[in-house]
Amino acid sequence: MQKEDLQVKPYAINYGVIFGAYSILMLVLLYAFNYETNTFISIFNFIITVAIVWYAIHIYKIDNGGKLDLTTAIKIGLAIGVIGGLIYGFYTYIHYELVQPEYITEMKSSMEAEMEAQIQQQQMGEEEAKMTRNMSGVFASPFVLGTIGLLSIIFKTFLVGLIVGMIKRNN
């Protein structure tokens, strides 16, 4: 009789919560120290993402008697991304709705100025210009920022799970 693989759920929950908490911590620190995201911070965040997903897959493989297949690694990566991303997305919504609403106001002003410049440059008709102005307001909202954060985290953890799974899988 063949031994069944361990469930992915406990690893996904534990490391997804850790990843979500880390993501929230970074957003709070950036806000508290009035710091803007730059290349160094983006690279650092990606390294931490890789480390969390890699470690979760590594621990799973150890606990599963050294067995790991690519599908399981991808599942772990995606599940961490979904759980961490939901936590982060929810907090992002609250953060930009209650803690830092001025960011949304600044973002809307910036987008409106950019849209007006595009309208002038492309010499749009009144109907086209009106549609362009309406679209700019949609993207500058706490809900959209939270959703974009969720989707980007899911995409990153999927890629990391895929790459780590290809490296650590049993042939």
PELIN-V58463 format. One record per residue. RES is the residue in one letter. SS is DSSP state (alpha for helix, beta for strand, coil for the rest). PSI is psi in degrees with one decimal (none if undefined). D_CENTER is the distance of its C-alpha to the mean C-alpha in Angstrom with 2 decimals. Layout:
BEGIN
<<RES:SS:PSI:D_CENTER> <RES:SS:PSI:D_CENTER>>
END
This chain:
BEGIN
<<M:coil:134.2:40.73> <Q:coil:134.7:37.23> <K:coil:135.0:34.89> <E:coil:150.4:31.73> <D:coil:156.5:28.31> <L:coil:158.7:26.46> <Q:coil:147.2:23.99> <V:coil:-27.4:20.28> <K:alpha:-50.0:19.59> <P:alpha:-36.2:20.55> <Y:alpha:-41.0:18.48> <A:alpha:-43.6:15.35> <I:alpha:-51.2:16.06> <N:alpha:-52.8:17.05> <Y:alpha:-24.2:14.31> <G:alpha:-41.9:11.55> <V:alpha:-41.7:13.18> <I:alpha:-45.1:13.50> <F:alpha:-41.8:9.88> <G:alpha:-42.9:9.15> <A:alpha:-41.3:12.26> <Y:alpha:-44.5:11.49> <S:alpha:-42.1:8.38> <I:alpha:-44.2:10.85> <L:alpha:-42.9:13.57> <M:alpha:-43.0:12.20> <L:alpha:-42.6:11.81> <V:alpha:-42.9:15.26> <L:alpha:-42.0:16.78> <L:alpha:-40.3:15.86> <Y:alpha:-46.2:17.43> <A:alpha:-38.3:20.34> <F:coil:10.3:21.34> <N:coil:48.3:20.90> <Y:coil:142.9:18.93> <E:coil:149.8:17.01> <T:coil:134.8:14.19> <N:coil:-176.6:16.10> <T:alpha:-43.2:16.15> <F:alpha:-46.2:17.03> <I:alpha:-39.5:14.21> <S:alpha:-43.5:11.65> <I:alpha:-43.3:13.69> <F:alpha:-45.0:14.00> <N:alpha:-39.5:10.32> <F:alpha:-39.4:10.20> <I:alpha:-41.6:13.46> <I:alpha:-39.6:12.40> <T:alpha:-48.0:9.64> <V:alpha:-44.6:12.61> <A:alpha:-43.3:14.98> <I:alpha:-47.1:13.48> <V:alpha:-43.0:13.17> <W:alpha:-45.6:16.50> <Y:alpha:-41.4:18.19> <A:alpha:-44.3:17.39> <I:alpha:-39.5:18.77> <H:alpha:-47.3:21.61> <I:alpha:-40.0:22.65> <Y:alpha:-45.7:22.57> <K:alpha:-42.4:24.83> <I:alpha:-48.1:27.17> <D:alpha:-22.9:27.47> <N:coil:21.9:28.11> <G:coil:29.7:31.09> <G:coil:5.4:29.54> <K:coil:134.9:28.54> <L:coil:132.2:25.22> <D:coil:165.3:24.65> <L:alpha:-40.9:21.94> <T:alpha:-43.1:21.09> <T:alpha:-40.7:20.58> <A:alpha:-42.0:18.32> <I:alpha:-41.2:16.07> <K:alpha:-44.3:16.30> <I:alpha:-47.0:15.37> <G:alpha:-47.7:12.28> <L:alpha:-42.9:11.18> <A:alpha:-40.4:12.39> <I:alpha:-43.0:10.60> <G:alpha:-42.0:7.22> <V:alpha:-48.6:8.78> <I:alpha:-50.9:10.37> <G:alpha:-39.0:7.95> <G:alpha:-38.4:5.39> <L:alpha:-42.9:8.78> <I:alpha:-48.4:10.00> <Y:alpha:-43.5:7.51> <G:alpha:-42.6:7.81> <F:alpha:-46.2:11.46> <Y:alpha:-38.3:11.98> <T:alpha:-43.9:10.55> <Y:alpha:-49.8:13.09> <I:alpha:-42.7:15.74> <H:alpha:-49.7:15.22> <Y:alpha:-14.0:15.74> <E:alpha:-41.1:18.34> <L:alpha:-43.2:20.40> <V:alpha:-47.0:19.75> <Q:coil:59.1:19.18> <P:alpha:-22.2:20.39> <E:alpha:-25.8:22.08> <Y:alpha:-42.0:18.87> <I:alpha:-42.0:18.71> <T:alpha:-46.1:22.43> <E:alpha:-40.8:22.20> <M:alpha:-43.4:19.47> <K:alpha:-43.4:21.73> <S:alpha:-44.4:24.75> <S:alpha:-44.4:23.28> <M:alpha:-38.9:22.19> <E:alpha:-41.7:25.62> <A:alpha:-40.7:27.44> <E:alpha:-41.1:25.64> <M:alpha:-41.2:26.43> <E:alpha:-39.0:30.02> <A:alpha:-40.4:30.39> <Q:alpha:-40.5:29.24> <I:alpha:-44.7:31.63> <Q:alpha:-42.9:34.45> <Q:alpha:-41.3:33.79> <Q:alpha:-2.0:33.70> <Q:coil:57.0:36.46> <M:coil:152.8:34.92> <G:coil:168.5:37.10> <E:alpha:-42.0:36.82> <E:alpha:-45.5:35.16> <E:alpha:-41.8:32.54> <A:alpha:-39.8:31.93> <K:alpha:-42.9:31.54> <M:alpha:-42.2:28.86> <T:alpha:-43.1:26.95> <R:alpha:-41.1:27.22> <N:alpha:-37.9:26.03> <M:alpha:-34.3:22.90> <S:alpha:-34.4:21.89> <G:alpha:-27.9:21.86> <V:alpha:-40.6:19.58> <F:alpha:-17.2:16.55> <A:coil:68.3:17.17> <S:coil:153.6:16.48> <P:alpha:-37.5:14.43> <F:alpha:-44.9:13.69> <V:alpha:-40.5:12.42> <L:alpha:-42.1:10.21> <G:alpha:-41.7:8.76> <T:alpha:-42.0:8.62> <I:alpha:-40.1:7.10> <G:alpha:-44.9:4.13> <L:alpha:-50.4:4.44> <L:alpha:-38.6:5.59> <S:alpha:-37.0:3.85> <I:alpha:-43.5:2.35> <I:alpha:-43.6:5.83> <F:alpha:-45.7:7.33> <K:alpha:-45.6:7.02> <T:alpha:-28.8:8.29> <F:alpha:-49.2:10.73> <L:alpha:-42.8:12.09> <V:alpha:-44.0:12.49> <G:alpha:-39.0:14.14> <L:alpha:-48.8:16.29> <I:alpha:-46.2:17.47> <V:alpha:-39.7:18.13> <G:alpha:-38.8:19.83> <M:alpha:-32.1:21.98> <I:alpha:-42.7:23.06> <K:alpha:-5.2:23.74> <R:coil:158.4:25.07> <N:coil:134.7:28.75> <N:coil:none:30.76>>
END
